[in-house]
Structures are given as C-alpha cells and as structure tokens.
Amino acid sequence: MILLRRLLGDVLRRQRQRQGRTLREVSSSARVSLGYLSEVERGQKEASSELLSAICDALEVRMSQVMREVSDELSLAELAESAASTTEKVPAPMRPVLNPVSVSSVTGVPEERVTIKSPKEAVDVVAA
C-alpha cells in the first residue's frame, strides 16, 4: 500500500537536505516542534495543510512544487505496485499436451524412437 504521508515526508526531507539545513533550523522557522517535524518527514504523522504551508514557507519552496514532486513519486509507486501485482498473477507457461502417436503407424522408422516435428518444437517420442 502506498502512503501519501510517507511520500510527502520523503520530499520534505530531501528539500531540507538539499539546502543543508537541520531539522532544528526548519522546525524553529516553521514554528513546529522538532519531534513533530521529524515524524512528518518519516511519514509517521499526517501534515495538515496549515502545517505543510508553514514547512514550505520555512524551506522557501512553493507548496505546488512539493505537491508536484509528491505526485510524480506517487505515479511511479503506483506503476511499480501495478507491475508487481500483474507479474504475480500471470501463471507459469505450460507445455502443450501432445496426442499419443502409435509407432507402428510410421513406416521405415525403427519402432523404439520416432521424432515428430510440430510448427513450434520437435518432440521425441520413445516407444515403451
């Protein structure tokens, strides 16, 4: 399951780290407790729109830019999740079942071994 709060936290953390700023600096500027900002960055707490606005202001980044980045990551995560679930549901390929062939019906070939050519593959039939 994809959690929006995790993706948002990852984007906010990257923005902060790109600027070389500490949690303490950003939390002070945003007037948010250091612990709460840390939980938001780790995706453990949902950020309200007011809190998100304060964090974006403190980071001097537009909220639309943050949300665009989150949207891009969400799209990639959905594609990855979809691809993973699709490959799990695809059954393993099965070999075709061939009809038994009577060796005595083939002339000029030793009775113990006959090779039958089909359009897709050659199959060896061994007489019992």
LOFI-780933 format. One line per field, with one value per residue: residue in one letter; x negated, y negated, z negated of N, C-alpha, C, O in turn. Coordinates in nm, 4 decimals. Layout:
REM residues N
rest [A,...]
n.u [X,...]
n.v [Y,...]
n.w [Z,...]
ca.u [X,...]
ca.v [Y,...]
ca.w [Z,...]
c.u [X,...]
c.v [Y,...]
c.w [Z,...]
o.u [X,...]
o.v [Y,...]
o.w [Z,...]
REM end
This chain:
REM residues 128
rest [M,I,L,L,R,R,L,L,G,D,V,L,R,R,Q,R,Q,R,Q,G,R,T,L,R,E,V,S,S,S,A,R,V,S,L,G,Y,L,S,E,V,E,R,G,Q,K,E,A,S,S,E,L,L,S,A,I,C,D,A,L,E,V,R,M,S,Q,V,M,R,E,V,S,D,E,L,S,L,A,E,L,A,E,S,A,A,S,T,T,E,K,V,P,A,P,M,R,P,V,L,N,P,V,S,V,S,S,V,T,G,V,P,E,E,R,V,T,I,K,S,P,K,E,A,V,D,V,V,A,A]
n.u [-0.0838,-0.0496,-0.1539,-0.0571,-0.1481,-0.4030,-0.5384,-0.5173,-0.6625,-0.9169,-0.9774,-0.9770,-1.1925,-1.4062,-1.4081,-1.4823,-1.7358,-1.8740,-1.9134,-2.0904,-2.0120,-1.9215,-1.6943,-1.6265,-1.6679,-1.4728,-1.2364,-1.2258,-1.2004,-0.9575,-0.7957,-0.7231,-0.7264,-1.0353,-1.0310,-0.7795,-0.8038,-1.0022,-0.8621,-0.6748,-0.8428,-0.9329,-0.7068,-0.5261,-0.3347,-0.0464,-0.0548,0.1139,0.2823,0.2203,-0.0093,-0.1778,-0.1994,-0.3390,-0.5817,-0.6724,-0.7008,-0.9064,-1.1069,-1.1325,-1.0106,-0.7764,-0.4502,-0.3139,-0.5211,-0.6303,-0.4084,-0.3854,-0.6166,-0.5605,-0.3374,-0.4538,-0.6194,-0.4249,-0.2914,-0.4946,-0.5260,-0.2731,-0.2781,-0.4873,-0.3794,-0.1565,-0.2779,-0.4121,-0.1990,-0.0756,-0.2630,-0.2661,-0.0225,-0.0275,-0.0212,-0.2608,-0.4223,-0.2834,-0.3645,-0.2661,-0.0140,-0.0567,0.0947,0.1034,-0.1066,-0.0999,-0.3597,-0.3727,-0.2317,-0.3994,-0.6031,-0.9132,-1.0757,-1.2672,-1.1096,-1.1524,-1.2042,-1.0749,-1.0696,-0.8749,-0.7807,-0.6636,-0.5020,-0.6024,-0.7893,-1.0220,-0.9533,-1.0543,-0.9503,-0.9369,-0.9054,-0.7423]
n.v [0.1172,-0.2207,-0.5023,-0.8262,-1.0118,-0.9206,-0.9574,-1.2362,-1.3142,-1.2180,-1.3834,-1.6378,-1.6030,-1.5650,-1.8158,-1.9791,-1.8716,-1.9208,-2.1881,-2.1917,-2.2159,-2.1796,-1.9736,-2.1110,-2.3819,-2.4212,-2.3482,-2.5447,-2.7774,-2.7225,-2.7176,-2.4798,-2.1861,-2.0147,-1.7356,-1.6727,-1.7616,-1.5878,-1.3454,-1.3905,-1.4039,-1.1399,-1.0116,-0.9354,-1.0932,-1.2729,-1.5643,-1.8656,-2.1006,-2.3591,-2.3196,-2.2089,-2.4261,-2.6053,-2.4676,-2.4578,-2.7336,-2.7847,-2.6396,-2.7832,-2.7140,-2.6501,-2.5310,-2.4038,-2.3046,-2.1130,-1.9423,-1.8637,-1.7154,-1.5115,-1.4034,-1.3053,-1.1054,-0.9437,-0.8523,-0.6951,-0.5035,-0.3825,-0.2668,-0.0843,0.0772,0.1780,0.3195,0.5138,0.6570,0.7541,0.9300,1.1282,1.2531,1.3769,1.6862,1.9566,2.0515,2.3200,2.6425,2.7665,3.0203,3.3213,3.5359,3.8889,4.0949,4.3640,4.5860,4.7920,4.7014,4.5484,4.5774,4.7284,4.6414,4.7063,4.8903,4.8185,4.5426,4.2257,3.9176,3.6383,3.3628,3.0486,2.7320,2.5549,2.6840,2.9598,3.2924,3.5706,3.9030,4.1856,4.5250,4.7632]
n.w [0.0000,0.0796,-0.0925,-0.1264,-0.3126,-0.3672,-0.1243,-0.1017,-0.3290,-0.2577,-0.0390,-0.1599,-0.3399,-0.1597,-0.0341,-0.2489,-0.3107,-0.0724,-0.0961,-0.2956,-0.5580,-0.9051,-1.0985,-1.3283,-1.2595,-1.0566,-1.1899,-1.3867,-1.2316,-1.1051,-1.3183,-1.4503,-1.6468,-1.6911,-1.7145,-1.6069,-1.3415,-1.2604,-1.2744,-1.0727,-0.8488,-0.8463,-0.7742,-0.9657,-1.0761,-0.9691,-0.7811,-0.8302,-0.6126,-0.6925,-0.8481,-0.6557,-0.4824,-0.6495,-0.6806,-0.4154,-0.3702,-0.5525,-0.4334,-0.2089,0.0352,0.2911,0.2199,0.4235,0.5790,0.4091,0.3870,0.6540,0.6870,0.5047,0.6307,0.8690,0.7626,0.6486,0.8775,0.9935,0.7906,0.7954,1.0507,1.0185,0.8182,0.9510,1.1601,1.0141,0.8985,1.1249,1.2416,1.0516,1.0855,1.3292,1.4759,1.4773,1.7821,1.9710,2.0970,2.4152,2.4448,2.6003,2.8404,2.8092,3.0184,3.2358,3.2809,3.4615,3.6776,3.8306,4.1069,4.2064,4.0005,3.7139,3.4524,3.1846,3.1480,3.2411,3.4065,3.3912,3.5711,3.4949,3.5640,3.3703,3.2028,3.1744,3.0869,2.9083,2.9165,2.7297,2.7678,2.5663]
ca.u [0.0000,-0.1249,-0.1103,-0.0844,-0.2257,-0.5433,-0.5935,-0.5289,-0.7753,-1.0424,-1.0012,-1.0149,-1.3273,-1.5021,-1.4151,-1.5611,-1.8744,-1.9336,-1.9506,-2.1914,-1.9555,-1.8898,-1.5560,-1.6113,-1.6541,-1.3451,-1.1275,-1.2224,-1.1494,-0.8177,-0.7250,-0.6721,-0.8223,-1.1347,-0.9833,-0.6665,-0.8581,-1.0725,-0.7601,-0.6183,-0.9427,-0.9403,-0.5784,-0.4516,-0.2255,0.0131,-0.0700,0.2310,0.2475,0.1566,-0.1447,-0.2532,-0.2273,-0.4436,-0.7079,-0.7140,-0.7496,-1.0356,-1.2025,-1.1304,-0.9750,-0.6325,-0.3776,-0.2818,-0.6407,-0.6359,-0.2992,-0.4173,-0.7160,-0.4884,-0.2538,-0.5412,-0.6601,-0.3058,-0.2715,-0.5953,-0.4953,-0.1560,-0.3220,-0.5657,-0.2867,-0.0746,-0.3630,-0.4398,-0.0788,-0.0468,-0.3535,-0.2315,0.0999,-0.0493,-0.0634,-0.3812,-0.3867,-0.2661,-0.3999,-0.1458,0.0090,-0.0542,0.1705,0.0134,-0.1237,-0.1331,-0.4832,-0.3506,-0.1709,-0.5034,-0.6783,-1.0517,-1.1431,-1.2754,-0.9949,-1.1817,-1.2144,-1.0181,-1.0715,-0.7603,-0.8067,-0.5456,-0.5449,-0.6694,-0.9003,-1.0365,-0.9294,-1.0946,-0.8584,-1.0047,-0.8090,-0.7645]
ca.v [0.0000,-0.3452,-0.6009,-0.9625,-1.0822,-0.8785,-1.0248,-1.3773,-1.3257,-1.1990,-1.5033,-1.7461,-1.5756,-1.5932,-1.9621,-2.0315,-1.8267,-1.9924,-2.3209,-2.1747,-2.2646,-2.0787,-1.9696,-2.2168,-2.5104,-2.4282,-2.3447,-2.6758,-2.8726,-2.6895,-2.7202,-2.3444,-2.1157,-1.9340,-1.5971,-1.6593,-1.7727,-1.4620,-1.2430,-1.4205,-1.3628,-0.9934,-0.9587,-0.8806,-1.1869,-1.3443,-1.7094,-1.9433,-2.1983,-2.4724,-2.2787,-2.1950,-2.5619,-2.6614,-2.3984,-2.5056,-2.8708,-2.7763,-2.5865,-2.8756,-2.6378,-2.6560,-2.4082,-2.3382,-2.2301,-1.9946,-1.8525,-1.8091,-1.6103,-1.4009,-1.3443,-1.2265,-0.9845,-0.8599,-0.7869,-0.5884,-0.3979,-0.3105,-0.1838,0.0271,0.1659,0.2426,0.4168,0.6247,0.7388,0.8182,1.0434,1.2353,1.3182,1.4451,1.8239,2.0031,2.1109,2.4655,2.7121,2.8209,3.1639,3.3816,3.6598,4.0045,4.1405,4.5056,4.6046,4.8881,4.6353,4.4807,4.6787,4.7013,4.5842,4.8067,4.8815,4.7701,4.3967,4.1501,3.7730,3.5721,3.2190,2.9627,2.5973,2.4810,2.7542,3.1011,3.3737,3.7107,3.9987,4.3128,4.6345,4.8418]
ca.w [0.0000,0.0910,-0.1901,-0.0828,-0.4153,-0.3524,-0.0066,-0.1364,-0.4218,-0.1826,0.0422,-0.2518,-0.3900,-0.0522,-0.0179,-0.3622,-0.2978,0.0418,-0.1448,-0.4002,-0.6835,-1.0059,-1.1461,-1.4294,-1.1897,-0.9864,-1.2878,-1.4503,-1.1335,-1.0772,-1.4472,-1.4708,-1.7320,-1.6208,-1.7124,-1.5153,-1.2061,-1.2361,-1.2463,-0.9406,-0.7488,-0.8435,-0.7303,-1.0790,-1.1051,-0.8563,-0.7930,-0.7883,-0.5097,-0.7609,-0.8846,-0.5308,-0.4367,-0.7358,-0.6491,-0.2830,-0.3887,-0.6208,-0.3349,-0.0961,0.1543,0.3141,0.1882,0.5512,0.6206,0.3224,0.4254,0.7861,0.6636,0.4406,0.7357,0.9561,0.6896,0.6347,1.0073,1.0064,0.6932,0.8457,1.1631,0.9644,0.7471,1.0533,1.2301,0.9212,0.8812,1.2530,1.2623,0.9580,1.1287,1.4562,1.4494,1.5457,1.9111,1.9680,2.2205,2.4791,2.4304,2.7337,2.8511,2.8273,3.1557,3.2445,3.3554,3.5700,3.7921,3.9061,4.1809,4.2359,3.8847,3.6079,3.3637,3.0494,3.1363,3.3513,3.3850,3.4525,3.5824,3.4953,3.6049,3.2647,3.1430,3.2081,2.9679,2.9226,2.8544,2.7098,2.7533,2.4444]
c.u [-0.0886,-0.0679,-0.1543,-0.1708,-0.3739,-0.6091,-0.6144,-0.6474,-0.9092,-1.0779,-1.0449,-1.1567,-1.4322,-1.5182,-1.5040,-1.7081,-1.9452,-1.9839,-2.0565,-2.1428,-1.9217,-1.7409,-1.5301,-1.5896,-1.5157,-1.2287,-1.1133,-1.1602,-1.0008,-0.7311,-0.6497,-0.7735,-0.9136,-1.0864,-0.8711,-0.7137,-0.9310,-0.9729,-0.6943,-0.7152,-0.9534,-0.8091,-0.4965,-0.3337,-0.1778,-0.0035,0.0589,0.1859,0.1781,0.0117,-0.2326,-0.2914,-0.3412,-0.5799,-0.7610,-0.7673,-0.8883,-1.1447,-1.2158,-1.1098,-0.8229,-0.5671,-0.3434,-0.4001,-0.6529,-0.5290,-0.3225,-0.5171,-0.6506,-0.4038,-0.3361,-0.5834,-0.5435,-0.2786,-0.3688,-0.5661,-0.3749,-0.1930,-0.3991,-0.4758,-0.2012,-0.1542,-0.3896,-0.3181,-0.0431,-0.1352,-0.3219,-0.1106,0.0832,-0.0964,-0.1888,-0.3404,-0.3793,-0.3090,-0.2743,-0.1363,0.0232,0.0278,0.0735,0.0107,-0.1620,-0.2556,-0.4612,-0.2893,-0.2732,-0.5871,-0.8218,-1.1295,-1.1506,-1.1651,-1.0259,-1.1852,-1.1611,-1.0270,-0.9569,-0.7895,-0.6740,-0.5929,-0.6273,-0.7919,-0.9063,-1.0232,-0.9752,-0.9948,-0.9328,-0.8995,-0.8441,-0.7765]
c.v [-0.1238,-0.4454,-0.7395,-1.0359,-1.0448,-0.9509,-1.1733,-1.3996,-1.3122,-1.3242,-1.6190,-1.7268,-1.6074,-1.7428,-2.0229,-1.9955,-1.8939,-2.1298,-2.3134,-2.2235,-2.1497,-2.0814,-2.0846,-2.3533,-2.5255,-2.4284,-2.4794,-2.7794,-2.8500,-2.6983,-2.5898,-2.2727,-2.0272,-1.7903,-1.5763,-1.6678,-1.6442,-1.3508,-1.2656,-1.3742,-1.2111,-0.9293,-0.8985,-0.9681,-1.2506,-1.4936,-1.7772,-2.0424,-2.3203,-2.4405,-2.2675,-2.3321,-2.6242,-2.5985,-2.4469,-2.6487,-2.8701,-2.7277,-2.6789,-2.8017,-2.6445,-2.5218,-2.3326,-2.2563,-2.1016,-1.8941,-1.7911,-1.6940,-1.4877,-1.3281,-1.2569,-1.0966,-0.8887,-0.7847,-0.6716,-0.4723,-0.3155,-0.2196,-0.0620,0.1279,0.2436,0.3506,0.5378,0.7149,0.8119,0.9404,1.1581,1.3146,1.3949,1.5876,1.8587,2.0668,2.2634,2.5237,2.7685,2.9719,3.2211,3.5090,3.7752,4.0501,4.2875,4.5206,4.6971,4.8212,4.5621,4.5872,4.6343,4.6399,4.6916,4.7830,4.8198,4.6180,4.3285,4.0024,3.7122,3.4231,3.1461,2.8228,2.5258,2.5519,2.8978,3.1801,3.5142,3.7991,4.1294,4.4195,4.7167,4.9878]
c.w [0.0000,-0.0088,-0.1451,-0.1844,-0.4087,-0.2365,-0.0356,-0.2299,-0.3517,-0.1024,-0.0472,-0.3051,-0.2847,-0.0303,-0.1272,-0.3469,-0.1805,-0.0014,-0.2546,-0.5364,-0.7760,-1.0370,-1.2429,-1.3639,-1.1264,-1.0861,-1.3573,-1.3567,-1.1054,-1.2024,-1.4733,-1.5589,-1.6468,-1.6073,-1.6130,-1.3707,-1.1678,-1.2009,-1.1103,-0.8321,-0.7366,-0.8022,-0.8418,-1.1185,-0.9760,-0.8795,-0.7469,-0.6814,-0.5712,-0.7955,-0.7602,-0.4754,-0.5178,-0.7047,-0.5141,-0.2910,-0.4523,-0.5253,-0.2131,0.0359,0.1691,0.2813,0.3163,0.6018,0.5389,0.3650,0.5631,0.7718,0.6001,0.5454,0.8297,0.8890,0.6715,0.7645,1.0265,0.9125,0.7385,0.9616,1.1145,0.8943,0.8464,1.1266,1.1418,0.9067,1.0099,1.2730,1.1681,1.0056,1.2587,1.4278,1.5283,1.6783,1.9004,2.1016,2.2829,2.4584,2.5714,2.7303,2.8695,2.9734,3.1525,3.3332,3.4742,3.6935,3.8783,3.9750,4.2038,4.1207,3.7776,3.5036,3.2269,3.0368,3.2618,3.3144,3.4630,3.4540,3.5840,3.5333,3.4980,3.2076,3.1912,3.0801,2.9980,2.8494,2.8478,2.6873,2.6311,2.4769]
o.u [-0.1892,0.0526,-0.2732,-0.2578,-0.4603,-0.7214,-0.7172,-0.7242,-1.0037,-1.1937,-1.1395,-1.2329,-1.5346,-1.6295,-1.5894,-1.7954,-2.0649,-2.0835,-2.1063,-2.2224,-1.8966,-1.6709,-1.4244,-1.5041,-1.4503,-1.1321,-1.0017,-1.0770,-0.9262,-0.6087,-0.5328,-0.8938,-0.8724,-1.0994,-0.8671,-0.6690,-0.9211,-0.9964,-0.6617,-0.6737,-0.9802,-0.7994,-0.4064,-0.2424,-0.2565,0.0302,0.1079,0.0664,0.0882,-0.0780,-0.3476,-0.4030,-0.4297,-0.6815,-0.8803,-0.8669,-0.9768,-1.2602,-1.2993,-1.1812,-0.7502,-0.6209,-0.3440,-0.3811,-0.6823,-0.5567,-0.2829,-0.5036,-0.6811,-0.3996,-0.2937,-0.5830,-0.5607,-0.2461,-0.3300,-0.5799,-0.3735,-0.1441,-0.3789,-0.4934,-0.1764,-0.1033,-0.3898,-0.3322,0.0141,-0.0867,-0.3482,-0.0965,0.1721,-0.1993,-0.2185,-0.2349,-0.4584,-0.2917,-0.1847,-0.2375,0.1050,0.0301,-0.0278,0.1121,-0.2475,-0.2563,-0.5260,-0.2942,-0.2396,-0.6372,-0.8484,-1.2402,-1.0520,-1.1324,-0.9342,-1.1707,-1.1956,-0.9948,-0.9437,-0.8195,-0.5846,-0.7134,-0.7134,-0.8883,-0.8080,-1.0757,-0.9395,-0.9595,-0.9852,-0.8148,-0.9611,-0.7954]
o.v [-0.1303,-0.4707,-0.7661,-1.1141,-1.1265,-0.9999,-1.2300,-1.4940,-1.3852,-1.3657,-1.6905,-1.8230,-1.6689,-1.7912,-2.1072,-2.0798,-1.9212,-2.1804,-2.4161,-2.2671,-2.0375,-2.1779,-2.1475,-2.4307,-2.6288,-2.5024,-2.5239,-2.8597,-2.9456,-2.6879,-2.5884,-2.2961,-1.9728,-1.7299,-1.4751,-1.5902,-1.5984,-1.2721,-1.1696,-1.3119,-1.1595,-0.8068,-0.8187,-0.9220,-1.2787,-1.5438,-1.7497,-2.0649,-2.3782,-2.5223,-2.3114,-2.3512,-2.6886,-2.6679,-2.4740,-2.6818,-2.9453,-2.7693,-2.6559,-2.8236,-2.6445,-2.4150,-2.2095,-2.1501,-1.9949,-1.7748,-1.6769,-1.5897,-1.3742,-1.2051,-1.1472,-0.9905,-0.7670,-0.6660,-0.5633,-0.3561,-0.1935,-0.1069,0.0493,0.2489,0.3626,0.4598,0.6513,0.8371,0.9208,1.0445,1.2737,1.4316,1.4717,1.6075,1.7986,2.1298,2.3264,2.4613,2.8139,3.0419,3.1746,3.5807,3.7609,4.0447,4.3287,4.4740,4.6809,4.8779,4.5175,4.6783,4.5151,4.5905,4.7608,4.6688,4.7730,4.5667,4.3661,3.9656,3.7318,3.3640,3.1768,2.7977,2.4442,2.4863,2.9513,3.1402,3.5712,3.7728,4.1780,4.4069,4.7363,5.0697]
o.w [-0.0706,-0.0097,-0.1281,-0.1463,-0.4404,-0.2483,0.0016,-0.2113,-0.3817,-0.0983,-0.0141,-0.3146,-0.3147,-0.0100,-0.0999,-0.3678,-0.1887,0.0502,-0.3009,-0.6196,-0.7320,-1.0063,-1.2392,-1.4070,-1.1408,-1.0673,-1.3842,-1.3988,-1.0843,-1.1949,-1.5118,-1.5467,-1.5443,-1.5008,-1.5429,-1.2862,-1.0540,-1.1092,-1.0405,-0.7343,-0.6281,-0.7953,-0.8161,-1.1869,-0.8857,-0.9867,-0.6374,-0.6624,-0.5102,-0.7752,-0.7601,-0.4271,-0.4614,-0.7026,-0.5001,-0.2266,-0.4114,-0.5350,-0.1255,0.1338,0.0698,0.3106,0.3170,0.6610,0.5930,0.3775,0.5865,0.8357,0.6367,0.5477,0.8661,0.9515,0.6782,0.7616,1.0704,0.9507,0.7224,0.9699,1.1631,0.9088,0.8271,1.1518,1.1896,0.9031,1.0049,1.3171,1.2009,0.9703,1.2956,1.3632,1.6316,1.6864,1.8301,2.2064,2.2116,2.4549,2.6508,2.6303,2.9380,3.0431,3.0741,3.4472,3.5776,3.8027,3.9880,3.9091,4.2188,4.1419,3.7523,3.4716,3.1594,2.9258,3.3738,3.2014,3.5838,3.3502,3.6628,3.5347,3.5313,3.1681,3.2426,2.9761,3.1011,2.7344,2.9480,2.5989,2.5980,2.3870]
REM end
